[in-house]
Amino acid sequence: MSGLDRAKKAAAVAAATAAAAATALLTAPAAVAAPQPIVGGTTTTTTAYPFVMQITDASQKQFCGGTLVSPTKVVTAAHCMVGETTGSVRVVGGRTYLNGTNGTVGRVSRIWIHPGYTGTTKGDDVAVLTLSTSMPYTPAKYVSSSQTSVYAAGTTARILGWGTTSSGGSSSNQLRTATVPTVSDAGCASSYGSDFVQSDMVCAGKTSGGVDTCQGDSGGPLLIGGVLAGITSWGEGCAQAGYPGVYTRLTTFSDLVTTQVNS
């Protein structure tokens, strides 16, 4: 089984190639469920979550999320940054609405992608951006390498993002949030088989589906107890029963992140 990452660019590429593939699609199997928003959630603001950042292109078009962990460092997903350069991305803080003009637009001076990253279902899906100037917002605390117990099955976790709002539709203009329970490693392995790398990933979502992250939410935070514990990474479809969202298990990478934060 191959999973789908949750970067908005993945959805954009799929749309761009749809016309060329029309003939093949006539005989192709049914596709997985189309992108949904942070399903079952509610709108919120960057005032409530000041550390939630938009990752945008140079024109400030959002395609991923990120979490401010120090005034000049943002944690996001490796798959969001593959193929990007310091000149091609911006980080926008303090902007609740995608069509807003408020907040702070930060330029990126360095992109660190985990050197082991080769694909979302292989693990190592973590990146750290260094900003050219400080963001004037309160950073999030993040888990240490020893806090592995935070992922105990059934623990309430919070997800945030600007994911797409309908099948083939546009993004949620306003930041959204929802809560989902963490899933046991055995349960996640049952859903995803060998694509679930236990050391690097944690699953969160309801067995019945209905609440999840999706395209455009990649790189954004999974918070447990108000602390950054995961990074939105991938999943099979969005909000499907039996297929919880998959997040980077940040305890595994906490020491590496700290090295980047201190660099």
DADAJO-V365248 format. One record per helix or strand of 3 or more residues. SS is the DSSP state (a for helix, b for strand). FROM is the first residue (numbers start at 1). TO is the last residue. If there is no record, write none. Layout:
ss=SS from=FROM to=TO
ss=SS from=FROM to=TO
//
This chain:
ss=a from=8 to=17
ss=a from=22 to=25
ss=b from=52 to=57
ss=b from=62 to=70
ss=b from=73 to=76
ss=a from=78 to=81
ss=b from=89 to=93
ss=b from=104 to=113
ss=a from=120 to=122
ss=b from=127 to=131
ss=a from=148 to=151
ss=b from=156 to=161
ss=b from=176 to=183
ss=a from=185 to=195
ss=b from=201 to=204
ss=b from=221 to=224
ss=b from=227 to=235
ss=b from=245 to=249
ss=a from=250 to=261
//
